[in-house]
């Protein structure tokens, strides 16, 4: 059975089992069920591993009574050999047990990462509208590790609970008083430790929240490091990061204090239990109710039972942390996509006009159309509508992090309020996504077309150049479907020859994470090359040359129309170098299309267009006829 790496089909396969996100505890129980046969196998191996530890003290006691005390060296030898065999068996089963529980841990850890990845793929841009990036990363990383630890401790705790009951039964059959002491010790340890678990859980939740904020902060800093250096903001944001990291440290120390208190109670009671067992056993021997061998066996069991008692305390700790992590995981994984498959799906015909009702803009098929707006957000919003993306709304983010000053009922009320806010945001998204979209292609509204078809035929490349680590070839052609000639044609159109030359190995050259080592203009052209290589029926480019120099922009402008000849291309830009090559230009004022035509005509007859493009600088005649380069 192949169980690692874990095979996760949730959120992508309609018949696959999806996580139970009704409550944090329901989610944790689902995680246990997902381990299936491996969890059962781990429990079986754990029980086998405990067998030598439960019979070992009894065998030592029998060796003393029937061999050493009786002076029978042959019997003593047999017991020693039997004890050696049991010890060897325990060592082998311990290796098997460790192998299985580590496997359980890794499956839970990487399974959580895959769940979050699948959920991100399912929600797409909707996820970042609803949940801060730091929370998503924390669930995928640190929370997944907590779930793995819970799988391990659960298996170990159940096996040691069985061993504890077996030992209690053995002791009860020999001495009722000592058996009762054994049976009472573990519940007493749990009862005395329970009051310490609630503050420990609270501070662990605070630490988790602060760490999530720190992760979000680090993600923002890394993503904008080049900009921060440009404006001299490293010290300011670095200081903010340092301050937040100290808050994480302080909450970790506070959580550690309560954890140490729980551990101290465990050590104190475990030690007291051994002392009490020894004292009572000595009295039993003095009154001839126990033999010397039985006393040694009881002392061995007393030392052995420290392990299960400590394991029960450890289980309570990890269960507490896992519930905190599960609450965060549920907040991410319970989100549902707003899109629904149309009842009567229509095919997407990209050879017809694209009409946007909100702006009144009409994009004719097969030509290079450029959108000009004095407000870049208006043209970006039009690009979102053309690609059927929900509008950006930073205010829609709903964090699951509860202010640390809130406790008890106030914290629960706040958590419920945030859950309702997330639900309300999801309801608004669904309401918007299920209404007529307001953008039609060849007379068919995009809401009547399956979303997969829209994504397959209409590609929107926005202003944020997302570059992943890997080879240049995989960055440009992740599906490995381009010929070398096609890839080189996209590279030429995007004027990205310097990107190719900058990487040792050419197409097989390695890109660093986020494209570090490349300039902002190089990353932007790499993304443009990727969009051109995808060769969609409808390509929407948002400010594709905003980070490149004028000379490079002129080359891209001259090549783009020829590369996309005969296919619909929409470019959001106010650059005269690009606009000069447009087949048609649409001017937006206040988000509404007010003029359309060629670049030279609009410059001559539209003051509004001229104010956006010229911006009070340069000669209009030069802007109307910029130099061309191939």
N, C-alpha and C positions, 0 to 999 in steps of 0.2 A: 504494500500500500504506500503510495507516494503522499507524504504529508508535509514535506518540507522541500523547498519553500511552500508555505501554505497556499492552496488553490482557492482564491476568493473570487466568486462571480457575483456577489451581492451588488445590487444597483445597476448592473449591466445585463444580467440575464433575468428575464421576467419570472422564471420558475425557480431561481436560486433562493436559498434561505437568507432572509435579511435580519439584521440585529433586532432584538426586542428592546425598543427604546421607551417603553411605557414608564419605567422607573429605573434608577441606577442599579438596584438589586436585580431586577429582571434582566438587565443587560449583562450583569456579571454571571447570572445563571446561564444565559445564552452562550457566553464565552466558554463556560465549563462544558456545555453540551457540544459545542463546536469541536472540542478536543476528542469527543466521542470515544472510540476504541482505545486511543492512546491514553486518555485519562484513566480508563478502567485498567489498562495494562500497567500503567504507572502505579495505580493503587495496589494491584496484585503483587507487583515486584516489591513495593514498599512493605507489604504485609510479610512477604517471604524474608525480606531483609530484617524485620523485627523479630522473627522467630528465634534466631540464636541469642538475641539479647534478652528474651523472656525466659529461655530455658537455661541460660548460662549460670546465673546465681544458684538455681536449683541443683544443677549438676555439681557445682562446687560444694554445696552443702552436703549432698549425698556422698561425695568423695571423702569429705571430712568424717562423716558419721560412720560410713561402712568400710572405709579404707584406713584413714590415718588413725582415728580413735581406736578402731578395732585392731590395728597393727597388721592389716592384711595388705602387703605391698602389691600383690597381683591385682586386687580390686582397685587399689589406688591407681595403678598403671592403666587399667582399662578405662577408668573415669578420665584420666588425663588425656589418653588418646581420643576418647569420645569428645572431650572438650576441645581438643585441637581440631578435630574434624568439623565440629560445629562452628568454630572460629573461622576456619578456612571457608566454609560454606557462606558464613556471614560476610566475609571480605568480598567474595565473588558476587554475591547478590547485591552488596553495597555498590559495587562498580556498575552493575546493571541498573540499579535504582537511580544512581546519579546521572547516567546516560539518558534515561527516560525522562526524568524531571527537567533536565536541561533542554531536552527537545520540546517538552511541553511549554517551557518558558519562552523559547525562541519562536514557537508557533504562535503563541499569544501575542508576543511583541511584534513580530513582522506581520501577523494577521491584522493587528490594529492599524499598522502603517498602510497595509493594502486596503483596508476598509476606508480609511480617510482618503486615500488616493482615488478609490472608486467613487466615493461620494463627491470629491472635488470634480471628477470627470463628469459625473451625472449633473451636478448643479452648474458647472462652468462659472461664468461671470456672476451668477446669482449668489454664490457662496461669499464672495468678497463684499457684496452689498449688505450681508446680514451678520457676518462674524468677523471679528478682528483676526488678522493673519497670525498673530502670536498664539491665540487660542487653538487655531487649527494645527499649528506646528507642535504645540505642547501636547495635544492629544496624540498626534502621530508619534512623538518621541518619548517624553518622560512618562506620560500616562500609559502608553503601551508597555513600558517596562514594569509599571505597577501591576498591570494585569498579568504579565508573565510571572512576577513574584507571587501573586495570589494563587496561580495555578500550582506553583511549586509547594507553597506552604499548605495549601488545602490538601494535596495528596499526602504530605508528610503528617499533617495534623490528624487526618482520619486514621492513618495506619498506626499512629502512636496512641490515639484514643482506644483503638482495639487492643493494642498491647497493654495499655493502662488497665483496661477492664480485665484482661487475662491475668495480669499480675495481681490485681485486687482479688480475683477469684482464687488464685493459688494461695495467697496470704490468708484469706478468709477460711479456707479449708484447714489451715494449720493453726491459726490464732485469730479468734473473732475480734479481740481488742485491736490487734495490729491491723487487721483487715479493714475495720471501721476507720482507723486513722488514715489508712491509704485512701479510702474512698472519699473521706471528707476533705483531704488536703487540697486536691485540685479545684473543686467547686469553691472552696474558701479563697483560694488564690484569685480566681476569676471575679468573685464578688468584691473583694477588696481592691482589685485593680480597675473595676468598671468606672468609679467616679473620676479616675484620671484620664480615661479615654476621651471624654467629651472635650475638655480643653485641648488635649493633644490633637484631636480631629480639627478643632477650630483653627489652631495655629498652623497645622499642615495645610488647611484650605487657604489661609492667608499667604503662606509661602508659595503655594501653587499659583495663586492669583498674581502675586508680585512677580513671580518668575515668568508668567505668561506676558505680563506687561513688559518685562525686560526683553523677552524674545521679540515682541513686536517692535520695541525701540531699536534693537540691534538690526532687525531686518530693514527698517527704514533707514538707519544710518549707512548700512552696507550698500543699499540700493541707491542712496543719494550722496555717496562719499565724494564722487568727483565734483558734484555741485557744491557740497559743503566746503571743499578745499578752495573752490573758485571764489566763494564769498567770505572765506575766513571763518567759517562756523564750526570748525572741528572742536575747538576748545569748549564752546557752549554746549554742543550736543554730547561731547565726550564727558563733560561735567555732569550733565543730566543722566547719562548712562552710569557713571560712577555712583551718583547718588541713589539711583534705583537699585544698583547692585548691592549697595550697603543695606538698603531696606530688605532685599531678599535675604541677605546674610543675617540680619537681626531677627527676621521671622523664622529663619532656619534654626537659629540659636534658641529662640523661644520654644519652638516645636521640639528641639532636642532636649530641653530641660524636662518637658513633660514625658518625653520618651524615656529619659534617664530615670524619672520617678517611677514609671511603670516597670522598667527593668529592675530597679532597686527593690520594689515590692516583690517581684518575682524571685530575686536572689535571696531576700530576707526570709520569705516564707519557705522557699525550697530548703535553705539551710536549717531553718527551725524545724522543718519536717524531718530532716535526717537526724537532728539531735533528739527530737521526741521519739522517733522510731528506735534509735539506739538505746535511749533511756528505758523505754517500755520493754524492749527486747531483753535487756540485761536483767530487769526485774522478773521477766518470764523465765529466764534461764535459772535465776536464783531460786525460784519457786518450783523448778523442775517441770515447768509446763513446756519448755522448749529445750531442744538439744543444742549443743555448740554449733553443729553444722547448720541447723535451722536458723540460728541467730546470724551466722555469717551470710546465709542466703537472704535473710531479711535486710541485713545491712546492704548487701549487693543490690537488692531490689530498691532500697531507699535511694541509693546513688543513681540507679537506673531511672527511677521515676522523676528525678530532677529534669531529665531531658524532655519527657512529654509535658511537664508542667511549664517549662520555659517555652516549648513549642506552642502551647496554648496561648501564652502571652504574646508571642511573636505573631501568631495568627490574628489575634485581636488587633494588633498594631497594623498589620498589612491589610486586613479587612477594612479598617478605618480609612487608610490611605486610598485603597481601591474604590471605596464608595465615593470619596471626594473626586477621584479621577473619572469614575464612571459618570458622575453628574456632568462633568465637562464634556465627556465623549457623547453623552446623550444629547446635549445641547447642539452638537455639530451633526451627529448622524441622524437625528430625528427630523432634520429639515427635509422637506419634500420639494421636488422641482415644480415650478409653476406651470410647465407646459403640458398640454394634453394632446393626444393624437386626434386629429379631426375626424368627425363621424363619417364624413364623405370626402376623403382626401382628393385633392386635385393635383395633376402633374404641374411641375414648374417649367413653363416655357419662357426661356430667357431671350427669345427673339422678338419680344414685344416691348412696348413702352413700360418704364417703371415710374409710377406716379405716387408721390408722397402728398397725402391730403393735408397734413399739418402745415406744410410750407407752400404747397401748390406747385412744387418743382416737378418737372417731368424730364426723365432721363431717356433719351432715345437709344435704341439698341445699336450695338456695333460701332459706336464712336467713342472718342475720348472727350468726356465732359468734365469740366472743372467747376467747383462751387466756391464762390468768394463771399466772405462775410466779415464785417468789421468786428464781430464778436465770435472768436473761435469756438466757443461752446455751442453756438447755434449750428455751425457746420458739423461739429463732432456729434451733436445730438441727431442730426440728419443721418450721419453715417451709422449710428446705432440703430436707427429705425430701418434703414435699408438692409441691415444684416439681421434684423429681428432680435436685437439685444435690448434688455430693459435699461432705462436711463440710469446713469450714474447718480447715486444719492448717498453721499457719505453719512448723512444724518440717519440713514436707515440702519446703521450698524448697531446691533444690540449685543453687548458683552454679557457673559454669564458671571463676570467677576463681581462679587458683592463687596461693598465698602467694608473695610475691616472693623470700623467702629460699630457696625450693626451686629447684634448678637441675638440668639434665641428666636423669639417670635418675630422680632423686627427683621432679622435676616431671612427668615422663612417667608415673610410677607414680601420682602424685596425680591426674593428669588421667584416667587409666584408672579409678581408684577412683570419681571423681565421675561418670564416664560410667556405671559400673555402678550407682551410687546412683540416677541418673536413670532408668535402665532398671528398677530395682527399684521405684521410686515409680510408674512407668508401669504395671508389672505389677500392683501393688496396686490402683491405680485401676481397671484393666481388670477385675480379679477382683471388686471391689466393684460396678462398674457392670453386670457381666454376670450377677450373681446375682439371684435374686428381690429386688425392691427393698424389699418390706415395707410398701408403701403401695398400697392397692387402691382403685379407683373403680368402684362398682357391681359389686364382686366380681372385677374384673380388675386384676392387679398391673401397676404402671406399667412394669415391664420388658418386658411383652408389647405395649406401645403404642409406636409409632414416636416417637422423641424430638421430632421436629418437631411432631407432634400435641400432645404434652405442652406444649411451649413455646407453641403457638398458643392453647391453651385454658386453661392454668393460668399465671397471671402472679404472680410473687413480687416485691414491691417492698420492698427491705430498708432498713436504717437509714442507708446511705451515699447521700446525695443526689447523684447524678452528673448534672451539668448541662453541656451543651456550648455553645460559642459559636454564635450564630445568632439568628434571630428568635424571639420568644415563640411564634408559631404553629408553627414547625418544632420547637421544644422540646416542645410539647404534642402535636402531631400530625405526626410526622415523615413519615408515609406520605400526608399530605394527603387524608384520607378523611372528615373530619368536616365537618358543616355548621356554620355560625356558631352556630346554636342549640345544637347538641351541645357545642361548645367552651365556650360561655358557661355551659352547665349544669354542666360539670365545674369551671369556674372558681368558680362559686357554691358548689358543694358543698365545695370545698377552701378556701373563705373566702380566696381569693387575689386579691381585688379590689385590694388595695394593691400587689401585684406588677404587675398590669395598669396601674395608675395611675402606678407608678414609672418605667415605660418610655415615653419619648416615642415616639409612633407606635402605641401600643396593641399589637394583635396583631403588627404589623410592627416593633415596637420591638426593638432589638438587645440581646441578652444577651452579656455578656463571657464569656471563657473561665472555666470552672468556676463560672459564675454570680457572679463577683466584682461587688461593688456591691449584692448582695442579702444580707440577713441570713440567719443559719442557719435561722430559722423560715420565711422567705420561700422559700428553696431547698427546704426540706422540703415546703412546700405546693405548690410548682411540680411536684415529683416526684409528690406525691399526685394533683395534677390530671392529670398525664400518665398515671398508672396508671388513673384513672377514665375518661379519654378513650379508652383502649384497649378498655374494655368487655369484658374477658374473661369466659368462662363461670365461672371460679373465680378470685377475686382474693384474694391473701394479702398482708396489709400488716403489716410489722414495725415496731412503735413509730412509727406515722405522725404522731404529734403530740408527740413528746418535746421538740421545740425551740420550741414555740409557747406563747403565754401562755394562761392559763385561760379568758379571755373568748373568744378565737379557737377554743380547743379545744372549748368548749361549743357553738359554732355548727357546727363540723365534726361533732361527735358527733350533733347533732340532725338533720343533713342526710344523713349517710352512709347510714343505713338506708333512707331513702326513695329515694335515688339508686340503690341496688343492690337494690331490692325485687324479689324473685322469682329472684335469682341468688345463687350461693354466695359468701359473703364470710367470710374468716377474718382476724381482727385479733389480733396479739400485743401485749398491753398490760396495764398494771396501773393505768390511770387510771380513777378512779371516774366521771369525766364521760363517758367512752366506754362503760364497762361498764354504766352505767345504761340504755343504749339497745340492749344486746345481746339478741338473741332467746334465745341460750343461751350459757352460759359454761362452760369446761372448766378445772379447776384441775390444774396439774401439780405434783407433789411428787417431787423426785429424778428428774425426767424422765418420771414415770408419772402418768397421769390418775387422780385419786383422787376427784374430785367434779365434778358438773355441775348446772346449774340456772340460775335467774334471779339477777340481782345482789342483790336484796333478800333472797331466800331464803338465798343463800350467806352473806351478811353475818350473818344471824340464826342460822344453824345450823352454820357451818363456821369454827371458830377458825383453822385454817390459812389459809383464804381471807381472813379478817378481818385476820390479821397481815400479809399481803402488801399488801392494799389500804389498810388504815387506817394501818399503820406507826406506831401509837402516837399519832397526831394526829387531831384533828377529832372531830366528833360522828357516831356511826354512823347516826343517823336522818337527818342531813343528807346523808351519803354515799349513803344508800339512795334519796334523792329530791332530787338536785341540781336547781337551776333550769335550765329549758330555754329555749333561744332558737332561733328559726328564722332 
